Amino acid sequence: AVAAPALSVSGLCKTYDSGHIALKDINLEISKGEIFALLGPNGAGKTTLISVICGIVNASSGTVTAAGFDVVKDYRSARSIIGLVPQEITRDAFETVWGTISFSRGLFGKPPNDVYLEQVLRDLSLWEKRNSQMITLSGGMKRRVLIAKALSHEPDILFLDEPTAGVDVELRRDMWNLVRSLRDRGVTIILTTHYIEEAEEMADRIGVIHRGELVLVEEKQELMRKLGSKQLTLQLA
Ligand code: ATP
């Protein structure tokens, strides 16, 4: 038997109130434990797509099912198995790192699990900073906290919106290692990126989004082969 997909997106459309059509008929299935990269230039609709999938932005039409839960009709259940690492830096200025992530876990109604949270902080090289206030951390460290926060409630599916935009080489490498180790633990990962090298480095499959349309979904090797043999060109600028 074929396992149910971790994520199923069908006929998804989004038109903003401004009239801007940000997503056009997106259809996509992602398997449990897969790393899927959404690749596209600025303004292509990557953030909109993951925001709609996570249920924080309403779709105009279409459906999203995450681990069997309808994201619109059963938002609470769906949200509890989803972790989202947003692009922007957190605003919890005066909270400590530990306070931030334990509070976040509580928001999802999960009982405390200090052993788990300690492991998350150690994996992200944040353990030494656990008692630091957020405001005192560097941009890179704040990014790490965003990831820790998204993992605080032990999600099955993790969305990372441009996780390595503007981060240094060390953090980028840590991020890649973290994503792989999460996948090895069965977490499904969807990330957005502008960089083909990053998609190539990390993903099992790559989806290319252009002006709100998912123009291509391929196994990584197949996409790289087509690009290499010039059967395909991508405009990502
Ligand atoms: P980037 O790589 O720059 O983050 P993106 O691929 O994530 O881009 P989106 O942020 O999803 O793209 O934006 C897609 C389009 O929708 C853009 O043209 C953007 O201006 C528009 N858009 C995004 N949010 C809104 C909004 N709240 N109201 C109106 N238009 C919006």
Boltz pocket constraint, residues with backbone or C-beta under 6 A from the ligand:
constraints:
  - pocket:
      binder: B
      contacts: [[A, 16], [A, 17], [A, 18], [A, 20], [A, 21], [A, 22], [A, 40], [A, 41], [A, 42], [A, 43], [A, 44], [A, 45], [A, 46], [A, 47], [A, 48], [A, 49]]
      max_distance: 6.0
